[in-house]
Amino acid sequence: MKRKVVKLLGVGLVSVLLTTTNVLASSPQFYFNLRNTGQNFQIDWDSANNKVYAGQDWTFKPLHLNTGSSPYGMLFAPYGNGTVYTSAQIWRKTGQYDKKYVPFSNGKKGTHYLSSRIDDDYSGPFATDGWWNADRASS
């Protein structure tokens, strides 16, 4: 009996550790250095992330953000299934480094990337880096 309890606790502990590792590892880094492309989004192909929960908010956390004097800055949106989800977009500018959860009600499960463009009234270059997740994430 004691052996079964110890074995069950061991399996439970390993499961928790594996789940935590997967969640933490699933928030990829992004980097953009953009000039004005009109309203065309640029995709960071190195920022692939698997959306696990359809319709759940996505998470955005810039670490550095330089948008000059633009009142709008840079626009970010998830890209997946051949679509930039502009209904789930967020504008950020210099000084706005807080983590944001952005509504993504039409987000479908599968691989997504982060896309961005700059305020089309400015020429740039604007630069940013940080991490993101196609679902709600703490880090």
C-alpha positions in Angstrom: 0.0 0.0 0.0 2.8 2.4 1.0 4.6 1.6 -2.3 1.5 2.5 -4.3 1.1 5.9 -2.5 4.8 6.7 -3.1 4.6 5.7 -6.7 1.5 7.8 -7.2 3.0 10.8 -5.6 6.1 10.4 -7.7 4.1 10.2 -11.0 2.1 13.3 -9.9 5.2 15.3 -9.1 6.8 14.4 -12.5 3.6 15.4 -14.3 3.5 18.8 -12.5 7.2 19.5 -13.4 6.7 18.5 -17.1 3.5 20.7 -17.4 5.2 23.7 -15.8 8.3 23.3 -18.1 6.1 23.2 -21.2 4.1 26.3 -20.2 7.2 28.3 -19.4 9.0 27.2 -22.5 6.1 28.1 -24.8 6.5 31.9 -24.6 8.9 32.7 -27.5 11.0 35.8 -27.9 10.2 38.3 -30.7 12.2 41.1 -32.3 11.2 43.8 -34.8 13.2 46.6 -36.4 10.7 48.2 -38.8 10.4 51.1 -41.2 7.1 52.3 -42.6 5.4 49.6 -44.7 2.1 51.4 -44.9 -0.5 49.2 -43.2 1.3 45.9 -44.1 2.3 43.7 -41.2 5.7 42.1 -40.9 5.8 38.6 -39.4 8.5 37.4 -37.1 8.9 33.9 -38.4 11.1 33.0 -35.4 8.3 33.6 -32.9 6.2 30.5 -33.5 3.9 29.6 -30.7 1.2 26.9 -30.5 -2.2 28.2 -29.5 -3.7 25.5 -27.2 -7.0 27.2 -26.1 -9.2 28.5 -28.9 -10.7 31.9 -28.1 -8.4 32.7 -25.2 -6.6 36.0 -24.8 -3.0 36.3 -26.1 -0.2 37.7 -24.0 2.3 40.5 -25.0 5.3 41.6 -23.0 7.8 44.0 -24.6 11.2 44.3 -22.9 12.5 47.2 -25.0 10.4 49.5 -27.2 11.6 52.5 -29.2 9.0 54.4 -31.2 10.4 57.9 -31.2 7.7 60.6 -30.9 4.9 58.7 -32.5 1.6 59.0 -30.6 0.7 55.5 -31.6 4.0 53.6 -31.9 3.8 50.0 -33.1 0.9 47.8 -33.8 1.0 44.1 -32.9 -1.3 41.2 -33.8 -1.1 37.4 -33.9 -0.7 35.8 -37.3 -1.9 32.3 -38.0 -3.8 30.2 -40.6 -2.8 32.8 -43.3 -4.4 35.7 -41.4 -3.2 38.7 -39.4 -5.8 38.9 -36.6 -6.3 42.6 -36.6 -9.4 42.1 -34.3 -6.8 41.1 -31.6 -4.3 43.9 -32.1 -2.6 46.2 -29.6 -0.8 49.5 -30.1 2.3 50.1 -27.9 4.8 53.0 -27.7 8.0 54.0 -25.9 7.5 53.6 -22.2 4.7 51.0 -22.4 6.5 47.9 -21.1 3.7 46.3 -19.0 2.4 42.8 -19.8 -0.9 42.9 -21.6 -3.6 40.2 -22.2 -5.3 41.0 -25.5 -8.8 39.6 -26.3 -8.5 36.9 -29.1 -12.1 35.5 -29.3 -11.6 34.3 -32.9 -8.2 32.7 -32.2 -8.0 29.1 -33.4 -5.8 26.4 -32.1 -2.5 25.9 -34.0 0.7 27.6 -34.8 0.8 31.4 -34.6 3.4 34.0 -35.0 3.7 37.6 -33.9 3.3 40.3 -36.5 3.8 44.1 -36.3 3.8 47.3 -38.3 4.6 50.9 -37.3 2.4 54.0 -37.3 2.1 54.8 -41.0 2.5 58.5 -40.3 6.1 57.9 -39.3 9.1 56.5 -41.3 10.9 54.7 -38.4 12.9 52.8 -37.8 11.1 51.6 -34.7 12.5 48.6 -32.7 11.2 46.3 -30.0 11.9 42.9 -28.5 10.2 40.9 -25.7 8.2 37.7 -25.4 4.6 36.8 -26.3 2.2 33.8 -26.1 -0.7 32.9 -28.3 -2.6 32.1 -25.1 -2.8 33.7 -21.6 0.5 33.2 -19.9 2.3 34.4 -16.8 5.8 34.3 -18.3 
